[in-house]
């Protein structure tokens, strides 16, 4: 048996084609505001507008995806809020923005006050880790939309960031010879769960697996929050590009610049991902879907690598020089093209 993201219902190229059509419609709104001009729309990690005075405001929205289903099955709701915060702040810092405010959206089939408070506790933990105030949100109870008697929910959020002095970080400065520094992940994070759940369907979430531990707990390990060390690195080092490794895995690097991304020194694959791969998923599919132990990439000149590693180390996040920028275009993992 072989499995792929497309075979379990997530056609990434098809989604990208849909997004392209949506982007054309959305771009027709970019001239509507006289006091703020759109600097960057679809295609990167955040939308950017310029406000009077020359400062730039970035916005981004994201959710937790079907990781919420694992939370419901495990009846453990105190970590997905961290994921929601991480998915937003990790993305917005990729354009050089400092997150300054956050709002959340919780939709559920029933008003269970205890569970809702658990979800919000996770959001608060994530907010404190990212130093971002939660300034509002929405909770919608929609029993007709979510089928089932158990508590079922969706969780998403939106973040606003400030880019002072117009110093956007879009990846334009990336050049051959730059190194790709990978910050270690804490597990699957919040992407690829549709494929992971299908691959692991033969296991019980409460089952203890050698090297993995309780499966459900391993799948609920919160997404790492990288915003602190990333912004510190941008402030103190020469950085040419930033990429949050989420859905699409290392193919995300192509959001930065049409260049050659050669990855050949990844850290050891986390046990949970080895377990998923052992269920019949090709190596290429793994590197196009899961972070494979690297949750964030910093691209910088080689002489900046040790300083950047030191910054992440002070934040207790390990890094590795996983590759470098080469001539040409595409993403290559151990000489195999993945994008």
C-alpha positions in Angstrom: 0.0 0.0 0.0 1.2 3.5 -0.9 -0.4 6.7 0.4 -0.1 10.3 -0.8 -1.7 13.6 0.3 -3.7 13.6 -3.0 -5.0 10.1 -2.5 -6.5 11.1 0.9 -8.2 14.1 -0.5 -5.7 16.9 -0.3 -4.5 17.9 -3.8 -1.9 20.5 -3.1 -1.3 21.5 -6.8 -5.1 21.7 -7.3 -5.4 23.9 -4.2 -2.7 26.2 -5.5 -4.7 26.5 -8.8 -7.8 27.5 -6.8 -5.8 30.0 -4.8 -4.5 31.5 -8.0 -8.1 32.1 -9.2 -9.0 33.6 -5.8 -6.0 35.9 -5.8 -7.1 37.4 -9.1 -10.5 38.3 -7.6 -9.1 39.5 -4.3 -6.5 41.8 -6.1 -9.4 43.8 -7.4 -9.8 45.2 -3.9 -6.3 46.4 -3.5 -7.0 50.0 -4.5 -10.0 50.6 -2.3 -8.3 52.2 0.7 -6.9 55.7 0.3 -4.9 55.8 3.5 -3.1 52.5 3.1 -1.6 51.2 -0.1 -1.2 47.4 -0.7 2.5 46.6 -0.9 2.3 42.8 -1.0 -0.8 40.6 -1.5 -1.0 36.8 -2.3 2.0 34.6 -2.7 4.1 35.2 0.4 3.6 34.6 4.1 1.6 37.7 4.9 -0.2 40.6 3.2 1.4 44.0 3.6 0.1 47.5 3.5 1.9 50.8 3.9 0.4 53.3 6.3 1.0 57.1 6.6 4.5 57.7 7.9 6.1 54.9 5.9 5.6 52.0 8.3 4.2 48.7 7.0 1.4 46.6 8.5 1.4 42.9 7.9 -1.6 40.6 8.4 -2.0 36.9 8.3 -4.6 34.3 9.2 -4.3 30.5 9.8 -5.8 27.6 11.7 -4.9 24.3 13.2 -6.5 22.1 10.6 -7.6 18.5 11.4 -5.3 18.4 14.4 -8.4 19.4 16.2 -9.8 16.0 15.5 -7.0 14.4 17.4 -7.7 16.8 20.3 -11.3 15.8 20.3 -10.5 12.1 20.2 -8.0 12.4 23.0 -10.3 14.8 24.9 -7.3 17.0 25.4 -7.8 20.6 24.4 -5.1 22.6 26.2 -2.4 22.6 23.5 -4.1 23.4 20.2 -4.3 27.1 21.2 -0.5 27.1 21.2 -0.6 25.6 17.7 -3.0 28.3 16.5 -0.8 31.1 17.8 2.4 29.5 16.4 0.9 29.0 12.9 0.2 32.7 12.8 3.2 34.3 14.4 5.7 31.9 12.7 4.3 32.9 9.3 4.1 36.7 9.8 7.7 37.0 11.0 8.8 35.5 7.6 8.2 39.0 6.1 10.2 40.7 9.0 7.1 41.8 10.9 6.9 41.9 14.7 3.5 40.5 15.8 1.6 43.1 17.8 -2.0 41.7 18.1 -4.0 38.6 17.7 -7.7 37.6 17.4 -9.1 34.0 17.5 -12.1 32.2 16.0 -13.5 29.1 17.6 -16.4 27.3 16.0 -18.0 24.3 17.8 -21.1 22.1 17.8 -21.9 22.7 21.4 -21.3 25.3 24.2 -19.0 23.3 26.5 -17.6 26.1 28.8 -14.9 23.9 30.3 -13.5 22.7 26.9 -13.7 26.3 25.5 -11.7 27.6 28.4 -9.1 24.8 27.9 -8.7 25.9 24.3 -8.4 29.6 25.3 -5.8 28.6 28.0 -3.7 27.2 25.2 -4.1 30.4 23.2 -3.0 32.4 26.3 0.1 30.2 26.8 1.0 30.7 23.1 0.4 34.4 23.4 2.8 34.7 26.3 5.4 32.6 24.5 5.1 34.9 21.4 4.7 38.2 23.4 1.5 39.0 21.5 -1.7 40.3 23.1 -5.0 38.7 22.3 -7.3 41.6 21.6 -10.5 39.9 20.6 -12.1 36.9 19.0 -15.3 35.1 18.1 -16.9 31.9 19.4 -19.6 30.4 17.2 -21.8 27.5 18.2 -23.2 25.8 15.1 -24.7 22.4 15.9 -26.0 22.0 12.4 -22.6 22.5 10.8 -20.6 20.0 12.9 -22.1 16.5 12.9 -21.6 14.2 15.9 -22.5 14.0 19.6 -18.9 14.5 20.9 -17.4 18.0 21.1 -16.2 19.0 17.6 -14.6 22.2 16.8 -12.4 24.3 14.5 -9.8 26.8 15.6 -8.3 29.7 13.6 -6.8 33.1 14.3 -5.4 36.2 12.7 -2.3 38.2 13.6 -1.3 41.8 12.8 2.4 42.7 12.6 4.4 45.9 12.3 7.4 46.3 9.9 9.1 49.5 11.0 10.9 51.6 8.4 9.6 49.6 5.6 12.2 46.8 6.1 10.4 43.9 4.4 12.0 40.5 4.4 10.9 38.8 1.2 13.9 36.8 0.2 15.1 39.1 -2.6 18.6 39.1 -1.2 19.0 35.3 -1.4 22.1 34.4 -3.5 24.1 31.3 -4.3 26.5 30.4 -1.5 24.0 31.3 1.3 23.5 28.6 3.9 20.1 27.2 4.9 19.8 27.0 8.6 17.1 24.7 9.9 15.5 25.2 13.3 14.3 21.9 14.8 10.6 21.1 15.0 8.8 19.7 18.0 6.9 17.1 15.9 4.4 17.2 13.1 3.4 20.7 14.1 0.0 21.5 12.4 0.2 20.3 8.9 -0.2 17.0 7.1 -2.7 15.6 9.6 -5.2 14.3 7.0 -2.4 12.1 5.6 -1.0 11.2 9.0 -4.4 10.2 10.4 -5.0 7.9 7.4 -1.5 6.4 7.6 -1.9 5.7 11.3 -5.5 4.5 11.2 -4.4 1.0 12.3 -3.1 2.3 15.6 -5.0 3.4 18.7 -4.3 6.9 19.8 -3.9 5.6 23.4 -1.3 3.0 22.2 2.2 3.3 23.5 4.7 2.9 20.6 8.4 2.4 21.1 10.3 5.6 20.5 7.1 7.6 20.0 5.3 7.2 23.3 1.5 7.5 23.6 0.5 8.1 19.9 -2.2 10.7 20.6 0.2 12.7 22.8 2.9 12.7 20.2 0.4 13.9 17.6 -0.7 16.7 19.9 2.8 18.0 20.6 2.4 21.7 20.1 4.0 23.6 17.2 7.2 25.4 18.2 7.0 29.2 18.3 10.0 30.7 16.5 9.1 34.3 16.4 11.4 35.4 19.3 14.7 34.1 17.9 13.8 34.8 14.3 13.2 38.5 15.0 16.4 38.7 17.2 18.3 37.2 14.3 16.9 39.6 11.8 17.8 42.5 14.1 21.3 41.4 14.9 22.5 39.4 11.9 22.5 39.6 8.1 19.5 37.5 7.0 18.4 37.0 3.4 15.3 34.9 3.8 12.9 33.3 6.2 10.6 30.3 5.7 8.1 28.6 8.0 8.1 24.9 7.0 4.4 24.0 7.1 2.0 22.5 4.5 4.1 21.6 1.5 7.2 21.2 3.6 10.4 22.3 1.9 8.5 23.4 -1.2 7.6 26.5 0.9 11.1 27.8 0.2 10.1 28.7 -3.3 7.8 31.4 -1.9 11.0 33.4 -1.2 12.9 33.5 -4.5 13.2 31.4 -7.6 16.5 29.9 -6.7 18.1 26.5 -6.1 17.6 25.2 -2.6 19.9 22.2 -2.0 19.1 20.4 1.3 21.5 17.5 2.2 22.2 17.6 5.9 18.8 17.3 7.7 18.7 16.2 11.4 17.6 12.7 12.3 14.0 12.1 11.3 11.7 12.3 14.3 10.2 8.9 15.4 6.6 10.0 14.7 7.5 10.8 11.1 9.4 7.5 10.7 6.3 5.7 11.9 4.1 7.5 9.4 6.5 6.8 6.5 6.7 3.1 7.5 2.9 2.9 6.7 3.6 3.1 3.0 4.4 6.8 2.2 7.2 7.4 -0.2 10.2 9.4 0.8 9.4 12.1 -1.8 5.9 12.5 -0.4 7.2 12.8 3.1 9.5 15.6 2.1 6.7 17.4 0.3 4.2 17.0 3.2 5.9 16.9 6.6 8.6 19.1 8.1 10.9 16.1 8.7 12.4 17.6 11.9 12.9 21.2 10.6 10.1 23.7 11.4 11.7 26.9 10.2 14.5 27.9 7.8 16.8 30.9 8.0 18.8 31.7 4.8 21.9 33.8 5.4 25.5 34.3 4.4 27.8 31.5 5.7 29.6 33.8 8.1 26.4 34.6 9.9 25.5 30.9 10.7 27.2 30.6 14.0 25.7 33.9 15.3 22.2 32.8 14.3 22.7 29.3 15.8 23.7 31.1 19.1 20.6 33.2 19.1 18.4 30.1 18.7 20.4 28.2 21.3 19.7 30.9 23.8 16.0 30.3 23.1 16.6 26.6 23.6 16.0 25.7 20.0 18.6 23.6 18.2 19.6 24.5 14.6 21.5 22.7 11.9 23.1 23.9 8.6 20.9 21.7 6.4 22.0 23.0 3.0 22.8 26.0 0.8 21.6 28.1 -2.1 22.9 26.9 -5.5 22.6 28.1 -9.1 19.4 27.0 -10.9 16.0 26.7 -9.4 14.0 24.1 -7.5 14.1 22.4 -4.1 16.4 19.3 -3.9 16.5 17.0 -0.8 19.5 14.6 -0.9 19.8 15.2 -4.6 16.1 14.4 -5.3 14.0 17.2 -6.7 10.8 17.7 -4.6 9.7 21.0 -6.2 
